[in-house]
Amino acid sequence: MKGTYVLLAEVSKPIKVRTGALGVLEFGKGFYAYVGSGMNSLEKRIGRHFLAKKTKHWHIDYFLEKAKSLAVFYAETGRKEECGVSARLAEKFKGVRGFGCSDCGCASHLYYSENRKELEREAVRSLRGSRPLRRILRKSRAS
């Protein structure tokens, strides 16, 4: 399956994360939406975000060492649509500059909100152009 997804994560207290090329970034308490895609195996890409141990390749891998994955919303698509989804989230939320977008022209693929419900609602709305839309909830792992 190919597609685009939005991963929701929670930071329960302020953290600092060394994120590879971006260096050390500070993240405030709150909720974050990360936009990604899986054009070879969406299922494996999404599942990877819930693994406790993994080789770190992407910014999100470093972030999720200290943040808690909450849910993923995804849509099956035949082409990469993550930049469009990211642009829609950028209209409403503050992005973490340079995060998750080293292979495109976006300013960010990670967005912050203090309000989980608002972030979740906008994540779903940003994916709605693609059908079908699905949600995955996993038992949260400890930070």
Secondary structure per residue as TSV (DSSP state, phi and psi in degrees):
chain	resnum	aa	ss	phi	psi
A	1	M	-	360.0	141.8
A	2	K	-	-115.7	147.9
A	3	G	E	174.7	-173.9
A	4	T	E	-122.2	146.6
A	5	Y	E	-142.0	161.5
A	6	V	E	-126.9	121.1
A	7	L	E	-97.8	127.7
A	8	L	E	-98.0	134.0
A	9	A	E	-136.5	158.4
A	10	E	E	-123.3	139.1
A	11	V	E	-112.9	114.6
A	12	S	S	-82.7	-18.8
A	13	K	S	-152.9	156.1
A	14	P	-	-53.4	138.7
A	15	I	E	-134.6	159.9
A	16	K	E	-119.1	135.6
A	17	V	E	-133.6	128.1
A	18	R	E	-82.0	116.6
A	19	T	-	-112.7	44.3
A	20	G	G	69.5	-128.1
A	21	A	G	-61.6	-24.1
A	22	L	G	-79.0	-10.4
A	23	G	-	78.4	-154.7
A	24	V	E	-87.1	125.8
A	25	L	E	-118.0	146.7
A	26	E	E	-102.9	136.4
A	27	F	E	-124.4	128.0
A	28	G	-	-80.2	163.0
A	29	K	S	-59.2	135.0
A	30	G	E	150.7	-156.3
A	31	F	E	-120.5	145.5
A	32	Y	E	-132.0	142.7
A	33	A	E	-118.3	123.0
A	34	Y	E	-109.6	128.7
A	35	V	E	-101.2	128.6
A	36	G	E	-146.3	-179.7
A	37	S	E	-144.1	162.0
A	38	G	E	-138.7	98.5
A	39	M	S	-94.8	-5.6
A	40	N	S	-108.2	-43.7
A	41	S	-	-155.1	89.6
A	42	L	H	-57.9	-39.9
A	43	E	H	-60.3	-44.5
A	44	K	H	-67.5	-40.5
A	45	R	H	-62.5	-45.9
A	46	I	H	-65.9	-47.0
A	47	G	H	-58.2	-34.8
A	48	R	H	-58.1	-34.9
A	49	H	T	-67.3	-16.4
A	50	F	T	-102.0	1.2
A	51	L	-	-77.8	137.8
A	52	A	S	-73.3	-37.3
A	53	K	S	-122.6	129.9
A	54	K	-	-162.0	157.8
A	55	T	-	-71.8	135.0
A	56	K	-	-86.1	120.2
A	57	H	-	-115.6	-37.9
A	58	W	S	-118.2	162.7
A	59	H	H	-52.0	-42.3
A	60	I	H	-63.1	-30.2
A	61	D	H	-61.9	-41.9
A	62	Y	H	-68.4	-44.1
A	63	F	H	-59.7	-43.8
A	64	L	T	-74.1	-5.4
A	65	E	T	-67.6	-27.4
A	66	K	T	-117.5	-17.7
A	67	A	S	-97.7	164.4
A	68	K	E	-110.1	122.2
A	69	S	E	-69.3	131.1
A	70	L	E	-108.2	-48.4
A	71	A	E	-163.2	161.9
A	72	V	E	-131.9	136.3
A	73	F	E	-113.3	134.5
A	74	Y	E	-143.6	159.0
A	75	A	E	-134.3	135.0
A	76	E	E	-73.0	128.1
A	77	T	-	-140.0	153.2
A	78	G	S	-88.5	-8.2
A	79	R	S	-141.9	163.8
A	80	K	-	-68.5	122.6
A	81	E	-	-124.5	11.6
A	82	E	H	-63.5	-33.2
A	83	C	H	-68.3	-36.3
A	84	G	H	-66.8	-42.5
A	85	V	H	-62.8	-44.0
A	86	S	H	-61.6	-42.5
A	87	A	H	-61.0	-38.0
A	88	R	H	-67.9	-39.1
A	89	L	H	-68.4	-34.2
A	90	A	H	-64.1	-22.4
A	91	E	T	-68.3	-24.6
A	92	K	T	-117.6	-20.8
A	93	F	S	-130.0	155.5
A	94	K	E	-77.8	129.6
A	95	G	E	-92.6	156.1
A	96	V	-	-91.7	107.6
A	97	R	T	-51.6	125.2
A	98	G	T	81.3	-4.0
A	99	F	T	-78.8	121.9
A	100	G	T	73.8	12.5
A	101	C	-	-132.0	31.6
A	102	S	T	-70.6	-14.4
A	103	D	T	-106.7	15.7
A	104	C	S	-148.0	-175.0
A	105	G	S	-97.3	8.3
A	106	C	-	-71.6	155.7
A	107	A	S	-78.2	-27.7
A	108	S	-	-164.4	159.5
A	109	H	S	-126.9	14.6
A	110	L	E	-129.5	126.5
A	111	Y	E	-125.7	147.5
A	112	Y	E	-114.3	143.9
A	113	S	E	-152.4	149.0
A	114	E	S	-80.8	-16.7
A	115	N	-	-109.3	107.7
A	116	R	H	-61.7	-45.6
A	117	K	H	-62.3	-40.7
A	118	E	H	-65.7	-43.6
A	119	L	H	-64.5	-42.7
A	120	E	H	-63.4	-45.1
A	121	R	H	-60.0	-44.3
A	122	E	H	-71.9	-31.3
A	123	A	H	-62.9	-46.6
A	124	V	H	-63.0	-45.2
A	125	R	H	-60.8	-39.1
A	126	S	H	-67.8	-23.8
A	127	L	H	-93.1	-9.3
A	128	R	T	-62.1	-21.0
A	129	G	T	-65.6	-15.4
A	130	S	S	-113.1	135.4
A	131	R	S	-117.9	155.5
A	132	P	S	-78.4	153.3
A	133	L	E	-99.4	133.8
A	134	R	E	-132.7	161.6
A	135	R	E	-127.4	138.3
A	136	I	E	-120.9	127.2
A	137	L	E	-114.4	134.0
A	138	R	-	-122.6	152.1
A	139	K	-	-60.5	124.5
A	140	S	-	-64.9	136.8
A	141	R	-	-93.6	152.8
A	142	A	-	-66.4	146.6
A	143	S	-	-73.0	360.0
